[in-house]
Amino acid sequence: MTTTTPPAAPSASTERGGAVRLTGIGKKYGQFTAVHPLDLTVPQGSFFALLGASGCGKTTTLRMIAGLEVPSSGTVHLGDEDVTGLPPYKRPVNTVFQSYALFPHLDIQENVAFGLRRRGVKSVRKQVDEMLDLVQLGDFARRRPHQLSGGQQQRVAVARALINRPRVLLLDEPLGALDLKLRRQMQLELKRIQTEVGITFVHVTHDQEEAMTMADTVAVMNAGRVEQLGSPADLYENPRTTFVANFLGTSNLLAGHVADVSGEDVAVTVRGTTLSLRGDRCATSPAPGGDILLGVRPEKVSLVPAEDAAGIPAGRNRVTGRIATSSFIGVSTQYVIDTPVCGEFEVYVQNIERDARLVPGAEVVAHWSAAHSFGLGADQDIDAGVRTADTGEEAA
């Protein structure tokens, strides 16, 4: 395994200046609002992701940070410096795009050295070697871009950007051109590189897994606004809107009425079935008689044949139904259950000890802990954020 030597640590002044702060930043194109005025702070040294479907405003936001788009309102600060009026080449940021834009006539060493030579730096060999070691391409210095794989070319593009020692590295869908297996490898590579150099990364992607794998903090964007901001685990476990619940993975959302609130316990009636959740997992204030959406992730739910229902521990939420379809996907089997509370209730069962009785047509009971339920406001579109299988775009 290649031993990497990280570049020299940033100076104290650079550390103070590495945070990105957007204040009231917005962008209009005529009558169309691409980004509604928003406030956003990216901490120094963090890996930050802007996540959303096509057209949500994430790339426009990134381009305003880079200086490639002029905001219609608001300011962009890097640390204490207001860079709103500065052109791109005067901002201490570099951008890596999906198209790597490597120079085909130059070898990898000269591609990485390009930025330094353009600035008039005479002695570049040591810095270039450090960067190639960082991205684990030291043995490929004399190869041309066409002799490298897509993932290796992407690492060259990252090295070329980092060698200029920017305060912030901006990544615009950098892994979109790679196949699934290589994309997953590069997710880990980018996170490793960011951890080693300690530079602030701002990453734009429409891929939920990509954002959740790499980022410390994720801003989920929708229609030019930030729907929710937080750590990947918090966004997944505690969605505050139906868009976030549906866009980040899969959720079973059940429309019901609050039957009772007793301390932290909330009882919800869904089409004659009483289910429970905890008040601290509600994005809205539940009140008896009010409407609410009760949600649960498919992997939080257990599934047993109806004849085994007596063995379900007391206090768990229960939904009876019949298996409509099942799909084996390796790590788990995904079931769609036809139930009184929901026509398509999804359950993901890990493939450890598969029960041969769980087949389409079987009568079953789905059950889960009340602590795994979450509550959302019933005034939202229950299908917001659902991505259609044929287009991959968010349902309107």
RANOR-V561355 format. One record per backbone hydrogen bond with DSSP energy under -0.5 kcal/mol. CO is the residue of the C=O (numbers start at 0). NH is the residue of the N-H. If there is no record, write none. Layout:
BEGIN
[[CO,NH] [CO,NH]]
END
This chain:
BEGIN
[[1,3] [3,5] [10,14] [11,15] [12,16] [14,17] [18,78] [19,41] [20,22] [20,76] [21,23] [21,39] [22,74] [24,37] [25,71] [25,72] [26,33] [26,34] [27,29] [28,31] [31,28] [31,33] [34,26] [37,24] [39,21] [40,42] [41,19] [42,45] [45,47] [45,200] [46,215] [46,216] [47,202] [48,50] [48,218] [49,204] [50,220] [52,55] [55,223] [56,60] [57,61] [58,62] [59,63] [60,64] [61,65] [62,66] [62,67] [62,68] [68,70] [72,25] [74,22] [75,82] [75,83] [76,20] [76,78] [77,80] [79,81] [80,77] [80,82] [82,85] [86,89] [87,90] [90,92] [91,166] [91,167] [93,169] [94,96] [95,171] [97,99] [101,103] [102,105] [105,144] [106,110] [107,111] [108,112] [109,113] [110,113] [112,116] [113,117] [114,118] [115,120] [116,119] [121,123] [123,127] [124,128] [125,129] [126,130] [127,131] [128,132] [129,133] [130,134] [131,136] [131,137] [132,135] [136,139] [137,140] [139,142] [140,108] [142,107] [143,146] [144,147] [148,152] [149,153] [150,154] [151,155] [152,156] [153,157] [154,158] [155,159] [156,160] [157,161] [158,162] [160,163] [161,164] [166,199] [167,93] [167,169] [168,201] [169,95] [169,171] [170,172] [170,203] [171,97] [172,175] [174,177] [178,182] [179,183] [180,184] [181,185] [182,186] [183,187] [184,188] [185,189] [186,190] [187,191] [188,192] [189,193] [190,194] [191,195] [192,196] [193,197] [199,168] [200,47] [200,202] [201,170] [202,49] [203,172] [204,51] [205,207] [206,210] [207,211] [208,212] [209,213] [210,214] [216,48] [217,219] [217,229] [218,50] [218,220] [219,226] [219,227] [221,224] [223,35] [224,221] [224,226] [227,219] [229,217] [230,234] [231,235] [232,236] [233,237] [240,244] [241,245] [242,246] [243,247] [246,248] [249,297] [250,252] [251,253] [251,295] [253,255] [253,293] [255,291] [256,258] [256,268] [257,288] [259,266] [261,264] [263,278] [264,261] [265,276] [266,258] [266,259] [267,269] [267,274] [268,256] [268,270] [269,272] [272,269] [272,274] [274,267] [276,265] [277,280] [278,281] [280,374] [283,285] [286,289] [289,257] [291,255] [291,293] [292,294] [292,375] [293,253] [294,373] [295,251] [296,299] [297,300] [297,347] [301,366] [303,364] [304,307] [305,308] [307,310] [308,311] [312,315] [316,367] [318,365] [319,339] [320,363] [321,337] [322,360] [324,335] [326,328] [326,333] [328,330] [330,350] [331,328] [332,334] [332,348] [333,326] [334,336] [334,346] [335,323] [335,324] [336,338] [336,344] [337,321] [341,338] [341,344] [343,345] [344,336] [346,334] [346,348] [347,349] [348,332] [349,351] [353,355] [354,357] [356,358] [358,361] [361,322] [362,305] [363,320] [364,303] [365,318] [366,301] [367,316] [368,371] [369,277] [369,372] [373,294] [374,282] [375,292] [376,379] [379,381] [380,383] [382,385] [385,387] [385,394] [387,391] [392,387] [394,384]]
END
